[in-house]
C-alpha cells in the first residue's frame, strides 16, 4: 500500500506539501497560532489551553507571542520548555526537545527543505528531516537550526548562529555554521543545584 504524503513527510521522504490533508492540518495549526497570538499575555490559562491544543498533548510548555509553526503535533517538548517572542518552528518532521530548554527571541527551528533543482522545487516537492535537541539547551537570539540536526545536552548556542551539523553535549557553540568554541564542565554546577 502506498504511503500518504503525511507518512512520507514524517518519515523523511520527498512529499507533496500541497496535499489536501497536509494543507488542512497546516490551516488548523495556523488558526491555533493566530488564537495564541491574539490572546492577552496575562490570560495564562487560556494561552496554556491553546498551546496544549496546538501540541496535541498536556504540557507545561510556555510560548510567547508571536509564535508560528506548521503542524504543532510534531513538536515534542519536554518539561520546562520556554519559547520567547518571535519563534518559528517548521515541524514537518518530528522535533524532539528535552527538558528545561530555552529559546531566545527570533529562534527558527526548521525541519523542512526544498530540492535544489528548480523544476522539482516548483512541482511542490519538499523534504523534512527530524531534529533532536537534548536537555538543558539554550538557543540564543535569532539562532537557526537546520533540518536533520541533533544538539546534545547542556549546549548553549550563541546569538545569530546557524546550526547545520550535529553539536556535541556540554559545549558553547557559535557561528555560521555553528561550531563548539568551549567545553562546559557542568558536573560542579549540577552538584551545586542538587544541594
N, C-alpha and C positions, 0 to 999 in steps of 0.2 A: 504494500500500500504506500502511495506517495506521501511524503511529508507535507504538512501545511506550511505556508510561508512563515507562520509564527514559530513552528517547530524548527524550521531551517534557521530563523533568526536567532533563537535562543541557543542553538547548538553550534553556532559559528560558521554556518554555511552561507553562501550567497542567497539572498532572498529579495523579493519584490516588496519594497516599502509601501507601495500604494495598494497593496492587497486590502480588500474591504474589511476583513477582521482587524487588521493592524490599524487601519485608519480609524475605525470605530473605537478601538482601545486607546489610541492617542488622543482622540477627542474627549473621551471620558477623563483622562489624566489632565488635559488642558482645562477642562471645566473645574476639576478639583483644585488645580493650581490657581486658577482665577479666583475661586472662592477663598482659598487661603490668603491670596494676595490682597483681597478686598476686606478681609476680616481684621478688625481692630487688634493691634498687638496686645492690648490688655484683656481681650476676651480669650483667655488661655484655654478654658475647657472647650470652647467652640473650635479653636485652632487645632487643639490636640485631636479632636474628633475627625477633622478634615485630614490631618496628617495620617491618622490610622486608616481612614478610608483610602487614601492615596497609596499607602504602603501595603494595604490589604492585610494588616495584622495589628494587634495591640502592641504599642511601642511607647517608650519614653523619649523617642527622638524629638528634638526641638528644632524647627526650621523657621528661620526668619524670612520675611518677605523683602523683596520679591524672590520667588523661587520658581524654577521651571524644570520639568522632567518630561521624558517621552511616555513612560508607561506607569512608573511607580512600583508596580508589583515585582519588578526585578531588582529593587533596592533592598538588600538585606542588611539593615543597620543594627549593630549590637547596642548594648546598654550605654547610656550616656552620650549618644550621638548628638552633635550640635553643628548646624549649618548656619553661618552668618548671612547677612544680606547679599543678595545678588548671585547666589549659587545656581548653577545649571548642571543637571545630571542627565545625560543621554543614556538611559538604561535599556537599550535594545537587547543586550546580553546581560546575564546576571552580574550584579555588583555586590560583592560581599565586603562589608565594613565591620571591623572588630569593635570591641568595647572602648569607650572613652575616646572617641575620635572627634577632632575639631576641624571644621572647615572655616577658614577666614573668608572675608568678603570676596566675591568675584571668582570663587573656585569653579572650574569646569572639570567634570569627570565624564569622559565620552567613550563609550564602548563602540560607537558607530563609526563606520568609514565608508568610503566610496572607491570604486575601481579607478585606477589611473587612466585607463582607456576611455576617451571621451564618448565613444559610441555606447559602451557598456554603462557608463555613468548616466548618460542621457536616457537610457532604457528604464531607469529606475532601480537598477541593481544596487544593493548595499551589502555590507557585511558587518558583523558585530562580534567582538571578542571580549570575553569576560574579564573583569578587573577584580583583583583581591587587594584589600587594604587591611593590614594587621591591627592589633590592639594598640591603643595609646599613640596614635599617629596624629600629627598636627600638620595640616597643609596651609601654608601662608597665603596671604592675599594674592589673588589672580594666578594661582597655580593651575596648570592644565595637566590632567592625567589622560594619556592616550590609550587606545584600545589594547587589550591583552596584557596589561602591566600587573605585576604583583609588587606590593610595597610591604616590607617586613614590619614587625612590631617595633614600637618606640622610635619611629622615624619622624624627623622634623624636616619639612621641605620649605626652603626659603621662598619669599615672595617673588612672584613672576617666573618661577621655574616651570619648565616643561618636562614632564616625566614621559619618556619614550621607551625606557627599558626598566627591567626589574631593579628595585633598590633593596640593599640588604638591611636587616634589622639593626637597631641601635646606632643609627647614623644621622648626621645632619647632611642634607643634600641640597645643592643649589645649581642653577644654571639652565641652559637650554642647549643640549639636553642636560637634565639634572644628573649630577654625579655626587657621590659621597665626598665631603671635604673634612669630615671629622667623625671619629667613633665615640659613642657615648658610653660611659660606664654607669649604667643605671642601677647596679646592684646596691650601691650605697644609698641611693635615693629610695629604692623600694624598701630597704630595711628601715629607713627613717619613717616612711609612711606607715609601716606596719606597727610602729610603736603606739 
